[in-house]
Amino acid sequence: MKSNPFRFLSILASLVILVFLVYSCKKDPYQVGINLLPPSDTLNVKTSDTASFVAHSVLQDSIRTDETTLSILGSLMDPVFGSTTSGFYMQYRLSAETPDFGTNPGLDSIVLMIPYGTIYGDTNALQTLKVYELSKSFYIDSTYYSNQSVENYGIPIANYTFRPARYDSLTIGGVKTAPHIRINLNQFTNYFGNKILHAPAASLSTNVNFLEFMKGLYIESSQNASGGALLSFDPTSLLSKIVMYFHNADNDSLHFDIVGNSLCARFNHFDHNHYLNASSGFRQQVLQHDTTLGKNNLFIQGLGGVRVRIRLPFLKTFGKSGKIAINNATLTIKNAETDTTLQPPVKLTLVIVDTAGNVAFLVDETEGTSYAGGYYNTTARTYQFRITRHMQQVVDGKIKNYDMYLMANNPSADVLVTNRVMLTGTNPQLPGFSADRVKLQVIYTKLH
């Protein structure tokens, strides 16, 4: 059989193209296409990474926390940010309406179950929780924020101290169960359990009636003197429930579940203790509004804590000498800490806020996160954002030059971020950090 030279050339060409594509995919997305530009003196391309801008940290307004994917519980004492405690409000519903507890039912115990999720901080630190029954109703179709609260009866029905054991499964009634916190709700008195076991029939006939009868619980975290952690969990998990153990005239080993699920109203409450325990540099910048300290360090904290305000005053005059086209604009900001005990957020979000307080994403976000950026680079310890289209719109006068804000929580997402990070500032006067200042690199072309 004769060889076909054209077939050989075709295969060879395909291999060359494949190698080229693989190589191209490994390139930094912020550099792709740079080598295709003509020499800078031909297109009058300019590069600047010395653009002056102002950045400093400010308190963040309360954030919306109702019906989030995760709920947060615990207390963390941070050497930089001070103390944060988190509790949550939760409704619970009957697993079956009009339950029949039998003749002469008697309470044995009643247990609140909270399944473990992730832990941010010291996994070995003790945590103390208090549980309260609510005296006022709250509703799933209402909006709740991290600084809001719901009235309770003021007397805890449980006080529980524990060391998180999120990898230790439990055997209950001979059945192996995933790791979870178990809080005895008749620790002080049988009142709460008997209230449900001996409730009027009408109160147990529907979940609507039951939620008026037992309005929900508030699980509160006590502040740790040092260390600690913040625990996240899924409030709609099958293990998120209250289990009432009881007996009656016919059976001495019964139980009934009162469940937490997606139909239950819930929201988180966060307390940062007014940052009284934060570092002096943090307090001076954030609480005393010394914006000049943004040159040294910047602070970002999740859970409705702290965000960074960024101003680009130079944009007022950028391009005044002639029309320009911005080829690429990237903002790079570096983690100033090497301690990995408290991990930085996986991703930060950059938004603009107008004078009325309305929040909007930069137009660059419409290109997707792979273009806009914001993810933490663990090797370089940096976050990088592309703001090319945003800057072009400002320079062209299509939008106003509003302040930008960098934050841990994405305002459009229903995920609460526990992480925090201390970043290098705009011109840090710190040994070894002068080259790691916040940088805005702009590559632009002067158009004729």
C-alpha positions as CSV (number, residue, x, y, z in Angstrom):
1,M,0.0,0.0,0.0
2,K,1.4,3.4,-1.0
3,S,1.7,6.2,1.6
4,N,-0.3,9.3,1.1
5,P,2.0,12.4,1.5
6,F,-1.1,14.7,1.7
7,R,-2.5,12.7,4.6
8,F,0.8,12.9,6.4
9,L,1.0,16.7,6.0
10,S,-2.6,17.0,7.2
11,I,-1.9,15.0,10.4
12,L,1.3,17.0,11.0
13,A,-0.5,20.3,10.6
14,S,-3.2,19.2,13.1
15,L,-0.6,18.3,15.7
16,V,1.1,21.7,15.3
17,I,-2.3,23.5,15.8
18,L,-3.1,21.3,18.9
19,V,0.2,22.1,20.5
20,F,-0.4,25.9,19.8
21,L,-3.8,25.7,21.4
22,V,-2.6,23.9,24.5
23,Y,0.2,26.4,25.0
24,S,-2.2,29.4,24.5
25,C,-4.6,28.0,27.2
26,K,-1.8,28.2,29.8
27,K,-1.2,31.9,29.3
28,D,-2.3,34.5,31.8
29,P,-5.7,35.7,30.7
30,Y,-4.5,39.3,31.5
31,Q,-1.7,38.9,28.9
32,V,-3.5,37.1,26.0
33,G,-3.3,39.1,22.8
34,I,-0.5,41.5,24.0
35,N,2.0,39.9,21.5
36,L,-0.4,40.6,18.7
37,L,-0.2,44.4,19.1
38,P,2.1,46.4,16.8
39,P,5.1,48.1,18.4
40,S,4.0,50.8,20.9
41,D,5.6,53.6,18.9
42,T,3.3,52.6,16.0
43,L,0.0,52.7,17.9
44,N,1.2,55.3,20.5
45,V,0.5,52.7,23.3
46,K,1.2,53.9,26.8
47,T,1.6,52.0,30.0
48,S,1.1,53.5,33.5
49,D,1.2,51.8,36.9
50,T,1.7,55.0,38.9
51,A,-1.9,56.3,38.6
52,S,-2.8,58.1,41.8
53,F,-5.8,56.8,43.7
54,V,-7.1,56.8,47.2
55,A,-8.2,53.7,49.2
56,H,-9.1,53.2,52.8
57,S,-11.3,50.9,54.9
58,V,-14.7,51.8,56.1
59,L,-17.5,50.0,58.1
60,Q,-19.9,48.1,55.9
61,D,-23.7,48.6,56.3
62,S,-25.6,45.6,57.6
63,I,-26.1,42.9,55.1
64,R,-29.1,40.8,54.2
65,T,-29.0,37.4,55.9
66,D,-32.5,35.8,55.6
67,E,-32.8,32.5,53.8
68,T,-29.1,32.3,53.0
69,T,-27.5,29.0,51.8
70,L,-25.5,28.7,55.1
71,S,-26.1,29.9,58.6
72,I,-23.2,31.0,60.8
73,L,-22.8,30.2,64.5
74,G,-19.9,30.8,66.9
75,S,-17.5,33.4,68.3
76,L,-14.0,34.4,67.1
77,M,-11.5,36.8,68.7
78,D,-9.3,38.1,66.0
79,P,-6.0,39.9,66.9
80,V,-6.6,42.4,64.1
81,F,-10.4,42.7,63.7
82,G,-11.4,42.0,67.3
83,S,-14.3,39.9,68.3
84,T,-17.2,38.6,66.1
85,T,-20.1,36.6,67.4
86,S,-22.8,35.1,65.3
87,G,-26.2,33.7,66.2
88,F,-29.3,32.8,64.2
89,Y,-33.0,32.9,64.3
90,M,-34.9,29.8,63.0
91,Q,-38.4,28.6,62.6
92,Y,-39.2,24.9,63.0
93,R,-42.2,23.1,61.5
94,L,-44.1,19.9,62.3
95,S,-42.8,17.0,60.3
96,A,-46.5,15.8,60.2
97,E,-49.5,17.9,60.9
98,T,-52.0,16.8,63.5
99,P,-49.6,14.3,65.2
100,D,-51.1,11.7,67.6
101,F,-48.9,11.4,70.7
102,G,-51.2,8.7,72.1
103,T,-52.7,8.2,75.6
104,N,-51.1,9.8,78.6
105,P,-47.9,11.0,76.7
106,G,-44.9,11.9,78.9
107,L,-41.8,13.8,77.9
108,D,-38.4,12.0,78.2
109,S,-36.2,14.6,76.5
110,I,-36.1,17.1,73.7
111,V,-32.9,17.8,71.7
112,L,-31.9,20.5,69.2
113,M,-29.7,19.2,66.4
114,I,-27.4,21.4,64.4
115,P,-25.3,19.6,61.7
116,Y,-21.6,20.6,61.3
117,G,-20.3,22.4,58.2
118,T,-17.1,24.3,57.8
119,I,-15.1,25.9,60.7
120,Y,-13.2,29.1,60.3
121,G,-10.7,29.7,63.1
122,D,-9.4,27.5,65.9
123,T,-11.2,24.1,65.6
124,N,-10.2,23.1,69.1
125,A,-11.6,26.2,70.9
126,L,-14.5,25.8,73.2
127,Q,-17.8,27.4,72.2
128,T,-20.8,28.3,74.4
129,L,-24.3,28.6,73.1
130,K,-27.6,29.7,74.6
131,V,-31.0,28.9,73.2
132,Y,-34.0,31.1,73.6
133,E,-37.7,30.6,72.6
134,L,-39.0,33.5,70.5
135,S,-41.9,35.6,71.8
136,K,-42.5,37.4,68.5
137,S,-43.1,36.0,65.1
138,F,-41.0,36.5,62.0
139,Y,-41.8,35.5,58.4
140,I,-40.2,33.9,55.4
141,D,-41.6,36.5,53.0
142,S,-39.9,39.3,54.9
143,T,-36.4,40.7,54.6
144,Y,-34.0,40.6,57.5
145,Y,-30.5,42.1,58.0
146,S,-27.5,41.2,60.1
147,N,-28.2,43.9,62.7
148,Q,-31.8,42.9,63.3
149,S,-33.3,40.9,66.1
150,V,-36.6,39.2,67.2
151,E,-37.9,39.3,70.7
152,N,-37.5,36.3,72.9
153,Y,-38.7,35.4,76.4
154,G,-35.4,36.4,77.9
155,I,-34.7,33.2,79.8
156,P,-32.5,30.6,78.1
157,I,-33.9,27.1,77.8
158,A,-30.4,25.7,77.3
159,N,-26.8,26.7,77.9
160,Y,-24.3,24.4,76.1
161,T,-20.5,24.5,76.0
162,F,-18.7,22.2,73.6
163,R,-15.6,21.6,71.5
164,P,-16.5,21.2,67.8
165,A,-16.2,17.6,66.6
166,R,-17.2,17.9,63.0
167,Y,-15.6,14.6,62.0
168,D,-17.1,12.5,64.8
169,S,-20.2,10.6,63.7
170,L,-22.9,9.7,66.3
171,T,-24.8,6.6,66.9
172,I,-28.4,7.3,67.9
173,G,-30.9,4.5,68.4
174,G,-28.5,2.1,66.8
175,V,-28.2,4.3,63.6
176,K,-25.0,5.9,62.6
177,T,-25.6,9.7,62.1
178,A,-23.4,12.4,60.5
179,P,-21.6,14.7,62.9
180,H,-23.8,17.3,64.6
181,I,-24.3,19.4,67.7
182,R,-26.9,18.1,70.2
183,I,-28.3,20.5,72.7
184,N,-30.6,19.3,75.5
185,L,-33.6,21.7,75.5
186,N,-34.9,20.5,78.8
187,Q,-31.7,21.1,80.6
188,F,-33.3,23.5,83.1
189,T,-36.9,22.6,82.9
190,N,-39.3,20.4,81.0
191,Y,-41.5,23.4,80.1
192,F,-40.5,23.7,76.4
193,G,-40.9,20.0,75.6
194,N,-44.2,19.7,77.5
195,K,-45.5,22.8,75.8
196,I,-45.3,20.9,72.5
197,L,-46.2,17.5,73.8
198,H,-49.4,18.8,75.5
199,A,-50.2,21.6,73.0
200,P,-53.9,22.2,72.1
201,A,-55.0,20.2,69.2
202,A,-55.7,23.3,67.1
203,S,-52.1,24.4,67.5
204,L,-50.9,21.2,66.0
205,S,-53.5,20.9,63.3
206,T,-51.5,22.9,60.7
207,N,-48.0,24.4,60.5
208,V,-49.5,27.8,60.1
209,N,-51.1,27.4,63.6
210,F,-48.0,25.8,65.0
211,L,-45.8,28.7,64.0
212,E,-48.1,31.0,65.9
213,F,-47.8,28.7,68.9
214,M,-44.1,28.0,68.8
215,K,-42.6,31.0,66.9
216,G,-39.0,29.7,66.7
217,L,-35.7,29.7,68.4
218,Y,-32.7,32.1,68.8
219,I,-29.4,30.3,69.1
220,E,-26.9,32.8,70.6
221,S,-23.1,32.5,70.8
222,S,-21.2,33.8,73.8
223,Q,-18.1,35.9,73.2
224,N,-14.7,34.1,73.5
225,A,-11.9,35.9,75.4
226,S,-9.4,34.6,72.8
227,G,-9.3,32.4,69.7
228,G,-12.5,30.7,68.8
229,A,-14.1,30.0,65.5
230,L,-17.1,30.6,63.3
231,L,-19.1,27.5,62.2
232,S,-21.2,27.3,59.1
233,F,-24.0,24.8,58.6
234,D,-26.9,24.0,56.3
235,P,-30.1,25.0,58.1
236,T,-32.2,23.0,55.6
237,S,-30.3,19.8,56.2
238,L,-32.2,16.7,57.2
239,L,-30.3,16.9,60.5
240,S,-31.5,20.4,61.2
241,K,-34.3,19.7,63.6
242,I,-35.7,19.4,67.1
243,V,-36.4,15.8,68.2
244,M,-38.9,15.2,71.0
245,Y,-38.4,11.8,72.8
246,F,-41.5,10.6,74.7
247,H,-43.5,7.7,75.9
248,N,-47.2,7.0,76.3
249,A,-49.5,4.3,77.8
250,D,-48.7,1.9,74.9
251,N,-45.0,2.5,74.1
252,D,-42.1,3.7,76.1
253,S,-39.7,4.7,73.2
254,L,-41.2,7.2,70.8
255,H,-40.0,10.3,69.1
256,F,-41.3,13.1,66.9
257,D,-39.4,15.5,64.7
258,I,-39.9,19.2,64.4
259,V,-37.9,20.1,61.4
260,G,-35.9,23.0,59.9
261,N,-36.3,23.2,56.1
262,S,-36.5,25.5,53.2
263,L,-40.0,26.6,54.2
264,C,-38.8,27.9,57.5
265,A,-37.9,31.6,58.0
266,R,-34.4,32.1,59.2
267,F,-31.7,34.8,59.4
268,N,-28.3,35.5,61.0
269,H,-27.4,38.2,63.6
270,F,-23.8,39.4,63.7
271,D,-22.1,41.4,66.5
272,H,-18.6,42.9,66.0
273,N,-18.6,44.4,69.5
274,H,-18.1,47.9,67.9
275,Y,-14.5,46.8,67.2
276,L,-13.5,47.6,70.7
277,N,-11.1,44.7,70.6
278,A,-9.6,45.4,67.2
279,S,-5.9,46.5,66.7
280,S,-5.1,50.2,67.2
281,G,-4.2,50.7,63.5
282,F,-7.6,49.2,62.5
283,R,-9.5,51.4,64.9
284,Q,-7.7,54.6,63.8
285,Q,-8.5,54.0,60.1
286,V,-12.0,52.5,60.4
287,L,-13.5,54.1,63.5
288,Q,-11.6,57.3,63.7
289,H,-11.6,57.8,59.9
290,D,-7.9,58.4,59.4
291,T,-8.0,57.8,55.7
292,T,-4.2,58.4,55.3
293,L,-3.6,55.1,57.0
294,G,-4.9,53.4,53.9
295,K,-1.4,53.9,52.6
296,N,-0.2,51.3,55.1
297,N,-2.9,48.6,55.3
298,L,-6.4,47.9,54.1
299,F,-9.0,45.7,55.9
300,I,-11.8,43.6,54.5
301,Q,-14.1,41.5,56.6
302,G,-17.1,39.4,55.8
303,L,-20.4,39.1,57.8
304,G,-21.3,42.7,57.3
305,G,-18.0,43.9,58.7
306,V,-15.5,46.1,56.8
307,R,-15.0,47.0,53.1
308,V,-12.5,49.1,51.2
309,R,-13.5,52.4,49.5
310,I,-11.5,53.2,46.3
311,R,-11.4,56.6,44.5
312,L,-9.9,57.2,41.1
313,P,-9.7,61.1,41.0
314,F,-7.2,61.0,38.1
315,L,-9.9,59.8,35.8
316,K,-11.2,63.4,35.7
317,T,-8.2,64.5,33.7
318,F,-7.3,61.2,32.1
319,G,-7.5,61.6,28.3
320,K,-8.1,65.3,28.4
321,S,-5.3,65.9,26.0
322,G,-7.0,63.7,23.4
323,K,-9.2,60.7,22.9
324,I,-7.8,57.5,24.3
325,A,-8.7,53.8,24.1
326,I,-8.0,51.8,27.2
327,N,-6.6,48.4,26.2
328,N,-6.3,46.9,29.6
329,A,-6.7,48.2,33.2
330,T,-6.0,45.9,36.1
331,L,-6.2,46.5,39.9
332,T,-3.8,44.3,41.9
333,I,-4.0,44.1,45.7
334,K,-1.9,41.9,48.0
335,N,-2.5,40.0,51.2
336,A,-0.2,41.5,53.9
337,E,-0.3,38.4,56.2
338,T,1.5,35.1,55.8
339,D,-0.2,33.4,58.8
340,T,-2.6,30.9,57.3
341,T,-4.7,30.3,60.5
342,L,-7.3,32.7,59.3
343,Q,-7.6,32.2,55.6
344,P,-8.4,35.2,53.3
345,P,-11.7,35.1,51.3
346,V,-11.6,32.9,48.2
347,K,-13.0,35.8,46.2
348,L,-13.6,39.5,46.7
349,T,-16.3,41.5,45.0
350,L,-15.8,45.0,43.4
351,V,-18.8,47.3,43.0
352,I,-19.7,50.9,42.4
353,V,-21.9,52.9,44.7
354,D,-23.7,56.1,43.6
355,T,-24.4,59.1,45.7
356,A,-27.8,57.7,46.6
357,G,-26.2,54.5,48.0
358,N,-27.3,52.3,45.1
359,V,-25.0,49.4,44.4
360,A,-24.1,48.2,40.9
361,F,-21.5,45.8,39.5
362,L,-18.8,47.1,37.1
363,V,-19.6,46.5,33.5
364,D,-16.6,44.2,33.3
365,E,-18.5,41.7,35.4
366,T,-20.8,41.0,32.4
367,E,-17.8,39.3,30.7
368,G,-17.7,36.6,33.5
369,T,-15.4,36.1,36.4
370,S,-12.6,34.7,34.3
371,Y,-12.4,38.1,32.7
372,A,-13.2,40.4,35.6
373,G,-11.2,38.4,38.2
374,G,-11.4,38.8,42.0
375,Y,-10.2,35.3,43.0
376,Y,-7.4,34.9,45.5
377,N,-4.1,33.7,44.0
378,T,-2.5,31.6,46.7
379,T,0.9,31.6,45.1
380,A,1.2,35.4,44.6
381,R,-1.1,36.1,47.6
382,T,-2.9,38.7,45.5
383,Y,-6.3,39.6,44.1
384,Q,-6.6,41.0,40.6
385,F,-9.5,42.8,39.0
386,R,-9.9,43.9,35.4
387,I,-11.7,47.2,35.2
388,T,-11.0,48.1,31.6
389,R,-14.5,48.7,30.3
390,H,-15.5,50.5,33.5
391,M,-12.6,53.0,33.1
392,Q,-13.4,53.5,29.4
393,Q,-17.0,54.4,30.1
394,V,-15.9,56.9,32.8
395,V,-13.3,58.5,30.5
396,D,-15.9,58.7,27.7
397,G,-18.4,60.4,30.0
398,K,-20.9,57.6,29.7
399,I,-21.1,57.0,33.5
400,K,-20.0,59.1,36.5
401,N,-16.8,58.4,38.3
402,Y,-18.4,57.0,41.4
403,D,-16.5,55.4,44.3
404,M,-15.7,51.7,44.1
405,Y,-16.0,49.4,47.0
406,L,-14.1,46.1,47.6
407,M,-15.9,43.6,49.9
408,A,-16.0,40.0,51.0
409,N,-19.7,39.4,50.6
410,N,-21.2,39.5,47.1
411,P,-24.4,41.6,47.4
412,S,-26.2,39.4,44.8
413,A,-25.3,36.1,46.4
414,D,-27.0,34.2,49.2
415,V,-23.7,32.9,50.7
416,L,-22.3,34.4,53.9
417,V,-18.5,34.8,53.9
418,T,-16.8,34.4,57.3
419,N,-13.3,35.1,56.1
420,R,-11.3,38.4,56.5
421,V,-8.0,39.7,55.2
422,M,-5.5,42.5,55.9
423,L,-4.1,43.9,52.7
424,T,-1.1,46.1,51.8
425,G,-2.0,49.7,51.3
426,T,-1.6,52.2,48.5
427,N,2.0,53.0,49.6
428,P,2.9,51.0,52.6
429,Q,5.7,52.4,54.8
430,L,6.5,48.9,55.9
431,P,9.8,46.9,55.5
432,G,9.6,44.6,52.6
433,F,6.3,45.8,51.3
434,S,7.1,48.9,49.3
435,A,7.0,46.9,46.1
436,D,3.7,45.3,47.1
437,R,1.5,48.4,47.2
438,V,-2.0,48.4,45.6
439,K,-1.4,48.9,41.9
440,L,-3.5,50.0,39.1
441,Q,-1.9,49.3,35.7
442,V,-3.4,51.0,32.7
443,I,-2.4,50.2,29.1
444,Y,-4.0,52.7,26.7
445,T,-3.6,54.1,23.2
446,K,-3.7,57.7,22.3
447,L,-6.0,58.0,19.3
448,H,-5.2,60.5,16.5
